[in-house]
């Protein structure tokens, strides 16, 4: 994993490199897109929980007793709808004991401003680590809208996991919330006039859910 700054971590892994090649390809159909997305998101989510707290306990194996460590931090995963649901499967597999919230945010195609249409969170307190997941961190508008509400709950920490990020989105998020850590598989070149990430991979939600 490559640390671009104190807050931005780019996940350099053979699985993410290979999966991204397939996800970017316009010829990749829905079935294969979902397969490679799930593979990549599992790696991203695994890196995004690196460094969380553990609790030690003694268990019995079939041969003897041994000391083991299990995740102890209270984790709340918040997918940003709709595309964030594509990362839900990986989160459920890696963090089956976590709670989940949902932030429904729609981007206006003309202004690129996020509009909230659904908001449902579990309890978040000072012992909670919030992991926000959105595969495309483009302008940062949706993430910042959600963060403006979540920071008021004063969680222990907030992390963001994405597949692709644009420099413009990273800059905005870190300007407004410099304490937040961001984990992504790649930082692309720029946003185009329609605020899509370039080279990107198109609309993540449409390609994952087959609504192209």
Backbone as CSV, one residue per row, in Angstrom:
resi,resn,N_x,N_y,N_z,CA_x,CA_y,CA_z,C_x,C_y,C_z
1,UNK,0.846,-1.195,0.000,0.000,0.000,0.000,0.881,1.244,0.000
2,UNK,0.596,2.150,-0.908,1.388,3.363,-1.060,0.712,4.521,-0.338
3,UNK,1.434,5.176,0.550,0.881,6.308,1.290,1.245,7.598,0.566
4,UNK,0.243,8.219,-0.096,0.464,9.449,-0.852,0.683,10.621,0.084
5,UNK,-0.089,10.668,1.141,0.062,11.666,2.187,-0.297,10.993,3.496
6,UNK,-0.307,11.737,4.565,-0.671,11.159,5.852,-2.082,10.590,5.828
7,UNK,-2.928,11.133,4.961,-4.342,10.769,4.956,-4.786,9.921,3.773
8,UNK,-3.974,9.831,2.705,-4.394,9.133,1.488,-3.514,7.913,1.257
9,UNK,-4.162,6.744,1.127,-3.455,5.484,0.939,-3.929,4.834,-0.365
10,UNK,-3.003,4.604,-1.288,-3.326,3.939,-2.548,-2.912,2.478,-2.432
11,UNK,-3.857,1.579,-2.668,-3.635,0.152,-2.452,-2.997,-0.462,-3.688
12,UNK,-1.718,-0.724,-3.593,-0.944,-1.303,-4.692,-0.869,-2.807,-4.479
13,UNK,-1.753,-3.545,-5.157,-1.858,-4.986,-4.945,-2.138,-5.654,-6.290
14,UNK,-1.568,-6.830,-6.563,-1.822,-7.500,-7.848,-3.299,-7.704,-8.157
15,UNK,-4.104,-7.990,-7.139,-5.533,-8.210,-7.363,-6.216,-6.920,-7.807
16,UNK,-5.876,-5.798,-7.170,-6.513,-4.533,-7.553,-6.057,-4.092,-8.944
17,UNK,-4.796,-4.298,-9.255,-4.282,-3.913,-10.573,-4.993,-4.689,-11.680
18,UNK,-5.102,-5.996,-11.502,-5.758,-6.838,-12.500,-7.254,-6.520,-12.595
19,UNK,-7.910,-6.401,-11.451,-9.353,-6.141,-11.449,-9.675,-4.798,-12.090
20,UNK,-8.873,-3.785,-11.823,-9.121,-2.471,-12.414,-9.060,-2.514,-13.934
21,UNK,-8.155,-3.319,-14.468,-8.045,-3.432,-15.929,-9.358,-3.917,-16.526
22,UNK,-10.008,-4.862,-15.859,-11.284,-5.387,-16.343,-12.424,-4.398,-16.096
23,UNK,-12.401,-3.737,-14.956,-13.469,-2.782,-14.637,-13.459,-1.579,-15.581
24,UNK,-12.286,-1.148,-15.997,-12.186,0.005,-16.896,-12.630,-0.338,-18.322
25,UNK,-12.502,-1.585,-18.701,-12.766,-2.001,-20.081,-14.256,-1.903,-20.400
26,UNK,-14.598,-1.121,-21.422,-16.001,-0.938,-21.801,-16.630,-2.240,-22.286
27,UNK,-15.811,-3.219,-22.680,-16.319,-4.503,-23.166,-16.674,-5.474,-22.030
28,UNK,-16.324,-5.141,-20.803,-16.619,-6.022,-19.679,-18.125,-6.015,-19.399
29,UNK,-18.756,-7.192,-19.456,-20.202,-7.247,-19.236,-20.528,-7.201,-17.746
30,UNK,-21.816,-7.157,-17.422,-22.251,-6.983,-16.036,-21.768,-8.101,-15.123
31,UNK,-21.853,-9.335,-15.589,-21.444,-10.470,-14.758,-19.969,-10.381,-14.389
32,UNK,-19.134,-10.106,-15.372,-17.697,-10.014,-15.116,-17.365,-8.741,-14.328
33,UNK,-18.104,-7.676,-14.568,-17.874,-6.441,-13.815,-18.112,-6.688,-12.326
34,UNK,-19.209,-7.373,-12.005,-19.498,-7.669,-10.602,-18.426,-8.554,-9.988
35,UNK,-17.969,-9.546,-10.754,-16.947,-10.465,-10.240,-15.673,-9.711,-9.873
36,UNK,-15.179,-8.897,-10.796,-13.930,-8.178,-10.537,-14.120,-7.061,-9.517
37,UNK,-15.302,-6.477,-9.498,-15.577,-5.466,-8.484,-15.531,-6.076,-7.091
38,UNK,-16.163,-7.221,-6.910,-16.178,-7.865,-5.597,-14.777,-8.261,-5.162
39,UNK,-13.957,-8.750,-6.092,-12.561,-9.101,-5.764,-11.799,-7.863,-5.296
40,UNK,-11.904,-6.802,-6.071,-11.159,-5.593,-5.753,-11.630,-4.986,-4.438
41,UNK,-12.940,-4.925,-4.245,-13.481,-4.295,-3.046,-13.104,-5.048,-1.784
42,UNK,-12.941,-6.365,-1.891,-12.505,-7.145,-0.733,-11.110,-6.724,-0.292
43,UNK,-10.220,-6.496,-1.259,-8.863,-6.045,-0.925,-8.898,-4.636,-0.346
44,UNK,-9.665,-3.745,-0.978,-9.755,-2.357,-0.501,-10.292,-2.318,0.925
45,UNK,-11.356,-3.064,1.180,-11.929,-3.072,2.518,-10.959,-3.655,3.538
46,UNK,-10.222,-4.678,3.131,-9.240,-5.271,4.032,-8.166,-4.275,4.437
47,UNK,-7.732,-3.457,3.489,-6.720,-2.441,3.800,-7.310,-1.295,4.619
48,UNK,-8.579,-0.983,4.366,-9.207,0.149,5.048,-9.403,-0.102,6.541
49,UNK,-9.395,-1.372,6.966,-9.544,-1.660,8.395,-8.203,-1.947,9.059
50,UNK,-7.130,-1.782,8.294,-5.795,-2.003,8.867,-5.554,-1.018,10.012
51,UNK,-4.998,-1.531,11.118,-4.657,-0.663,12.243,-5.749,-0.503,13.276
52,UNK,-6.897,-1.152,13.073,-7.952,-1.059,14.077,-7.579,-1.891,15.306
53,UNK,-8.308,-1.651,16.396,-7.964,-2.279,17.666,-8.341,-3.744,17.752
54,UNK,-7.588,-4.477,18.595,-7.833,-5.905,18.812,-7.996,-6.198,20.302
55,UNK,-8.685,-7.285,20.574,-8.807,-7.808,21.935,-8.174,-9.193,21.978
56,UNK,-7.334,-9.426,22.985,-6.697,-10.738,23.135,-7.568,-11.652,23.986
57,UNK,-7.580,-12.915,23.593,-8.287,-13.914,24.394,-7.598,-15.262,24.210
58,UNK,-7.853,-16.157,25.130,-7.273,-17.501,25.075,-8.359,-18.467,24.628
59,UNK,-8.037,-19.262,23.585,-8.988,-20.253,23.082,-8.319,-21.621,23.051
60,UNK,-9.135,-22.649,22.872,-8.613,-24.011,22.731,-8.651,-24.405,21.261
61,UNK,-7.526,-24.796,20.713,-7.472,-25.392,19.383,-7.667,-26.899,19.553
62,UNK,-7.739,-27.667,18.485,-7.829,-29.130,18.651,-6.619,-29.737,19.356
63,UNK,-5.511,-28.964,19.461,-4.280,-29.516,20.039,-3.901,-28.911,21.374
64,UNK,-4.199,-27.597,21.562,-3.742,-26.934,22.781,-4.469,-25.606,22.926
65,UNK,-4.118,-24.882,23.957,-4.639,-23.528,24.116,-3.682,-22.541,23.464
66,UNK,-4.239,-21.445,22.948,-3.399,-20.409,22.347,-4.072,-19.057,22.495
67,UNK,-3.279,-18.009,22.411,-3.793,-16.645,22.508,-4.094,-16.121,21.112
68,UNK,-5.275,-15.560,20.934,-5.673,-15.019,19.638,-6.118,-13.567,19.800
69,UNK,-6.222,-12.888,18.674,-6.690,-11.507,18.670,-7.901,-11.388,17.757
70,UNK,-8.911,-10.692,18.223,-10.101,-10.424,17.416,-10.364,-8.924,17.389
71,UNK,-10.949,-8.461,16.293,-11.249,-7.037,16.171,-12.150,-6.586,17.310
72,UNK,-11.752,-5.492,17.946,-12.515,-5.013,19.095,-13.239,-3.706,18.829
73,UNK,-12.796,-2.950,17.828,-13.423,-1.663,17.573,-14.867,-1.836,17.091
74,UNK,-15.707,-0.945,17.542,-17.098,-0.900,17.095,-17.122,-0.212,15.728
75,UNK,-17.444,-0.966,14.683,-17.363,-0.447,13.314,-18.757,-0.272,12.731
76,UNK,-18.996,0.894,12.136,-20.229,1.161,11.398,-19.848,1.438,9.949
77,UNK,-20.370,0.630,9.039,-20.097,0.791,7.610,-21.270,1.546,6.985
78,UNK,-20.949,2.599,6.221,-21.993,3.416,5.603,-21.768,3.488,4.094
79,UNK,-22.488,2.681,3.309,-22.415,2.829,1.856,-23.162,4.088,1.417
80,UNK,-22.574,4.816,0.476,-23.255,5.948,-0.138,-24.054,5.394,-1.320
81,UNK,-25.382,5.464,-1.218,-26.241,4.906,-2.259,-26.146,5.728,-3.535
82,UNK,-26.253,5.073,-4.668,-26.511,3.672,-4.905,-25.223,2.887,-5.092
83,UNK,-24.203,3.498,-5.663,-22.995,2.762,-6.044,-22.301,2.125,-4.850
84,UNK,-22.435,2.721,-3.668,-21.791,2.173,-2.491,-22.257,0.775,-2.138
85,UNK,-23.457,0.412,-2.608,-23.957,-0.944,-2.364,-23.090,-1.997,-3.036
86,UNK,-22.345,-1.613,-4.068,-21.446,-2.551,-4.741,-20.319,-2.996,-3.816
87,UNK,-20.050,-2.239,-2.754,-19.001,-2.593,-1.810,-19.555,-3.284,-0.574
88,UNK,-20.869,-3.454,-0.525,-21.519,-4.016,0.654,-21.151,-5.473,0.874
89,UNK,-21.069,-6.256,-0.206,-20.759,-7.681,-0.079,-19.410,-7.896,0.594
90,UNK,-18.404,-7.128,0.172,-17.071,-7.261,0.775,-17.098,-6.876,2.242
91,UNK,-17.841,-5.824,2.573,-17.927,-5.391,3.966,-18.602,-6.441,4.833
92,UNK,-19.664,-7.060,4.328,-20.374,-8.087,5.089,-19.487,-9.311,5.323
93,UNK,-18.665,-9.665,4.329,-17.790,-10.818,4.476,-16.675,-10.558,5.475
94,UNK,-16.075,-9.384,5.414,-14.931,-9.082,6.264,-15.333,-8.613,7.660
95,UNK,-16.497,-7.970,7.764,-16.918,-7.381,9.032,-18.334,-7.831,9.388
96,UNK,-18.551,-9.134,9.563,-19.910,-9.635,9.792,-20.551,-9.139,11.078
97,UNK,-19.743,-8.688,12.025,-20.284,-8.199,13.286,-20.550,-6.714,13.311
98,UNK,-20.323,-6.047,12.197,-20.486,-4.594,12.155,-21.936,-4.195,11.949
99,UNK,-22.224,-2.929,12.257,-23.521,-2.349,11.956,-23.415,-1.586,10.643
100,UNK,-24.557,-1.396,9.993,-24.558,-0.728,8.695,-25.584,0.400,8.671
101,UNK,-25.151,1.518,8.085,-26.056,2.630,7.842,-26.097,2.894,6.352
102,UNK,-27.014,3.758,5.926,-27.148,4.028,4.497,-27.381,5.515,4.268
103,UNK,-26.581,6.070,3.347,-26.704,7.478,2.982,-27.126,7.563,1.522
104,UNK,-28.377,7.947,1.290,-28.889,8.070,-0.074,-28.664,9.470,-0.601
105,UNK,-27.739,9.595,-1.544,-27.382,10.895,-2.098,-27.382,10.820,-3.617
106,UNK,-28.149,11.674,-4.256,-28.224,11.721,-5.715,-27.526,12.978,-6.208
107,UNK,-26.694,12.805,-7.239,-25.954,13.940,-7.795,-26.727,14.557,-8.944
108,UNK,-26.952,15.853,-8.860,-27.587,16.569,-9.966,-26.638,16.567,-11.160
109,UNK,-27.097,16.065,-12.308,-26.227,15.905,-13.470,-25.729,17.247,-14.021
110,UNK,-26.451,18.341,-13.757,-26.035,19.649,-14.265,-25.113,20.385,-13.299
111,UNK,-25.454,20.316,-12.008,-24.678,21.080,-11.025,-23.660,20.229,-10.276
112,UNK,-23.831,18.892,-10.320,-22.979,17.943,-9.583,-23.120,18.102,-8.073
113,UNK,-24.181,18.783,-7.630,-24.432,18.968,-6.204,-25.244,17.787,-5.679
114,UNK,-24.850,17.278,-4.516,-25.520,16.114,-3.942,-26.847,16.512,-3.297
115,UNK,-27.870,15.675,-3.516,-29.173,15.864,-2.886,-29.482,14.621,-2.046
116,UNK,-29.785,14.840,-0.777,-30.065,13.726,0.123,-31.518,13.280,-0.027
117,UNK,-31.710,11.962,-0.236,-33.066,11.430,-0.344,-33.321,10.302,0.651
118,UNK,-32.270,9.826,1.328,-32.454,8.784,2.338,-31.298,8.846,3.321
119,UNK,-31.621,8.669,4.621,-30.590,8.727,5.645,-31.007,7.847,6.812
120,UNK,-30.274,6.792,7.035,-30.599,5.859,8.112,-29.306,5.306,8.693
121,UNK,-29.010,5.658,9.958,-27.772,5.223,10.592,-28.067,4.510,11.900
122,UNK,-27.208,3.553,12.277,-27.283,2.965,13.615,-26.660,3.932,14.616
123,UNK,-26.584,3.502,15.869,-25.958,4.353,16.884,-24.482,4.576,16.546
124,UNK,-24.040,5.816,16.642,-22.630,6.174,16.455,-22.217,7.012,17.655
125,UNK,-21.167,6.563,18.334,-20.701,7.259,19.520,-19.197,7.402,19.541
126,UNK,-18.622,7.787,20.676,-17.173,8.050,20.757,-16.302,6.821,20.588
127,UNK,-16.878,5.613,20.685,-16.102,4.385,20.491,-16.267,3.808,19.084
128,UNK,-16.991,4.510,18.226,-17.308,3.991,16.894,-16.277,4.417,15.859
129,UNK,-15.856,3.465,15.024,-15.077,3.764,13.823,-16.040,3.695,12.639
130,UNK,-16.186,4.803,11.937,-17.086,4.865,10.788,-16.283,4.611,9.519
131,UNK,-16.766,3.678,8.698,-16.136,3.388,7.420,-17.142,3.708,6.314
132,UNK,-16.923,4.817,5.624,-17.788,5.201,4.523,-17.278,4.567,3.249
133,UNK,-18.182,3.981,2.452,-17.757,3.315,1.225,-18.513,3.884,0.028
134,UNK,-17.763,4.285,-0.971,-18.304,4.810,-2.221,-17.245,4.543,-3.282
135,UNK,-17.543,3.727,-4.299,-16.496,3.335,-5.245,-15.894,4.483,-6.038
136,UNK,-16.643,5.575,-6.250,-16.136,6.676,-7.061,-16.101,7.962,-6.243
137,UNK,-14.908,8.382,-5.834,-14.755,9.647,-5.133,-14.404,10.678,-6.203
138,UNK,-15.425,11.341,-6.728,-15.246,12.250,-7.871,-15.063,13.699,-7.394
139,UNK,-16.156,14.430,-7.251,-16.061,15.821,-6.783,-15.875,15.891,-5.274
140,UNK,-16.267,14.821,-4.589,-16.236,14.838,-3.126,-17.498,15.424,-2.522
141,UNK,-18.441,15.852,-3.363,-19.645,16.504,-2.862,-20.509,15.599,-2.008
142,UNK,-20.758,14.379,-2.475,-21.599,13.447,-1.715,-20.945,13.065,-0.391
143,UNK,-19.657,12.752,-0.456,-18.936,12.368,0.756,-18.940,13.508,1.765
144,UNK,-18.666,14.727,1.308,-18.609,15.864,2.231,-19.975,16.167,2.830
145,UNK,-21.031,15.984,2.040,-22.382,16.169,2.572,-22.627,15.187,3.712
146,UNK,-22.275,13.924,3.489,-22.455,12.911,4.525,-21.563,13.192,5.733
147,UNK,-20.319,13.566,5.482,-19.388,13.829,6.579,-19.850,14.979,7.458
148,UNK,-20.483,15.980,6.856,-20.938,17.143,7.626,-21.927,16.741,8.713
149,UNK,-22.648,15.641,8.492,-23.595,15.155,9.486,-22.957,14.146,10.437
150,UNK,-22.066,13.308,9.884,-21.469,12.256,10.705,-20.498,12.824,11.742
151,UNK,-19.721,13.841,11.379,-18.751,14.400,12.335,-19.443,14.973,13.567
152,UNK,-20.690,15.386,13.431,-21.431,15.923,14.570,-21.710,14.861,15.626
153,UNK,-21.651,13.593,15.218,-21.872,12.484,16.149,-20.614,12.127,16.928
154,UNK,-19.487,12.746,16.558,-18.200,12.606,17.254,-17.736,11.155,17.396
155,UNK,-17.616,10.432,16.272,-17.080,9.068,16.348,-15.590,9.082,16.657
156,UNK,-15.074,7.914,17.017,-13.635,7.780,17.302,-12.801,8.136,16.079
157,UNK,-13.228,7.673,14.906,-12.497,7.930,13.660,-13.440,7.720,12.490
158,UNK,-13.093,8.327,11.369,-13.839,8.131,10.127,-12.844,7.784,9.038
159,UNK,-13.147,6.735,8.274,-12.330,6.343,7.131,-13.212,6.247,5.899
160,UNK,-12.596,6.445,4.726,-13.309,6.347,3.455,-12.637,5.282,2.607
161,UNK,-13.426,4.400,2.011,-12.902,3.384,1.096,-13.533,3.588,-0.273
162,UNK,-12.695,3.646,-1.317,-13.196,3.840,-2.680,-12.399,2.980,-3.649
163,UNK,-12.924,2.849,-4.853,-12.207,2.152,-5.918,-11.340,3.129,-6.695
164,UNK,-11.949,4.228,-7.128,-11.222,5.284,-7.836,-11.443,6.615,-7.159
165,UNK,-10.438,7.478,-7.241,-10.558,8.826,-6.693,-9.998,9.824,-7.700
166,UNK,-10.611,10.994,-7.756,-10.110,12.090,-8.579,-9.345,13.066,-7.689
167,UNK,-8.295,13.692,-8.222,-7.540,14.654,-7.411,-8.422,15.753,-6.836
168,UNK,-9.409,16.200,-7.623,-10.286,17.276,-7.172,-11.096,16.852,-5.945
169,UNK,-11.583,15.613,-5.962,-12.361,15.121,-4.834,-11.518,14.936,-3.591
170,UNK,-10.323,14.387,-3.777,-9.414,14.214,-2.643,-9.074,15.552,-2.006
171,UNK,-8.797,16.535,-2.841,-8.424,17.853,-2.325,-9.559,18.460,-1.511
172,UNK,-10.787,18.341,-2.029,-11.921,18.921,-1.309,-12.145,18.247,0.036
173,UNK,-12.143,16.906,0.034,-12.384,16.185,1.280,-11.314,16.520,2.312
174,UNK,-10.059,16.529,1.901,-8.976,16.763,2.851,-8.903,18.209,3.317
175,UNK,-9.364,19.137,2.480,-9.428,20.528,2.918,-10.464,20.707,4.013
176,UNK,-11.594,20.034,3.854,-12.675,20.191,4.819,-12.519,19.265,6.025
177,UNK,-11.910,18.085,5.803,-11.791,17.091,6.879,-10.401,16.467,6.852
178,UNK,-9.375,17.215,7.207,-7.989,16.734,7.083,-7.656,15.550,7.986
179,UNK,-8.488,15.286,8.991,-8.207,14.188,9.921,-8.676,12.842,9.402
180,UNK,-9.426,12.828,8.295,-10.005,11.594,7.779,-9.018,10.873,6.866
181,UNK,-8.959,9.532,6.989,-8.080,8.732,6.136,-8.868,8.144,4.972
182,UNK,-8.251,8.152,3.782,-8.897,7.686,2.562,-8.090,6.533,1.974
183,UNK,-8.771,5.441,1.627,-8.155,4.272,1.026,-8.774,4.066,-0.354
184,UNK,-7.938,3.987,-1.380,-8.443,3.842,-2.743,-7.516,2.963,-3.567
185,UNK,-8.067,2.337,-4.611,-7.252,1.477,-5.462,-6.468,2.272,-6.498
186,UNK,-6.915,3.480,-6.823,-6.209,4.295,-7.813,-6.662,5.743,-7.729
187,UNK,-5.732,6.640,-8.032,-6.053,8.058,-8.195,-5.936,8.368,-9.678
188,UNK,-7.055,8.724,-10.296,-7.061,8.984,-11.731,-6.633,10.410,-12.040
189,UNK,-6.720,10.779,-13.325,-6.115,12.023,-13.792,-6.910,13.287,-13.439
190,UNK,-8.195,13.295,-13.774,-8.976,14.518,-13.575,-10.467,14.234,-13.733
191,UNK,-11.280,15.260,-13.512,-12.708,15.206,-13.792,-12.976,15.913,-15.115
192,UNK,-13.901,15.366,-15.920,-14.256,16.051,-17.159,-15.344,17.098,-16.884
193,UNK,-15.867,17.708,-17.936,-16.858,18.767,-17.758,-18.136,18.258,-17.105
194,UNK,-18.438,16.978,-17.271,-19.625,16.386,-16.653,-19.333,15.851,-15.245
195,UNK,-18.127,16.127,-14.750,-17.696,15.720,-13.413,-17.552,14.201,-13.267
196,UNK,-17.227,13.525,-14.376,-16.902,12.108,-14.327,-15.385,11.947,-14.252
197,UNK,-14.957,10.896,-13.532,-13.529,10.636,-13.383,-12.957,10.125,-14.700
198,UNK,-11.791,10.687,-15.098,-11.093,10.305,-16.335,-9.698,9.786,-15.974
199,UNK,-9.255,8.614,-16.492,-9.946,7.773,-17.474,-11.153,7.029,-16.927
200,UNK,-11.164,6.760,-15.625,-12.343,6.214,-14.986,-12.805,4.876,-15.514
201,UNK,-14.103,4.621,-15.326,-14.696,3.370,-15.808,-16.183,3.534,-16.096
202,UNK,-16.637,4.782,-16.166,-18.051,5.042,-16.422,-18.831,5.160,-15.124
203,UNK,-20.131,4.909,-15.188,-20.997,4.974,-14.011,-20.944,3.632,-13.283
204,UNK,-20.360,3.623,-12.099,-20.143,2.372,-11.374,-21.448,1.664,-11.066
205,UNK,-22.432,2.414,-10.585,-23.702,1.806,-10.225,-24.400,1.192,-11.431
206,UNK,-24.403,1.901,-12.556,-25.041,1.365,-13.759,-24.361,0.085,-14.214
207,UNK,-23.043,0.061,-14.182,-22.334,-1.107,-14.677,-22.441,-2.284,-13.705
208,UNK,-22.448,-2.015,-12.413,-22.543,-3.102,-11.443,-23.944,-3.691,-11.385
209,UNK,-24.961,-2.841,-11.463,-26.337,-3.306,-11.320,-27.031,-3.559,-12.661
210,UNK,-26.314,-3.335,-13.774,-26.862,-3.660,-15.085,-27.934,-2.704,-15.548
211,UNK,-27.822,-1.439,-15.149,-28.840,-0.454,-15.545,-28.330,0.500,-16.623
212,UNK,-27.331,0.072,-17.381,-26.777,0.899,-18.455,-27.836,1.082,-19.527
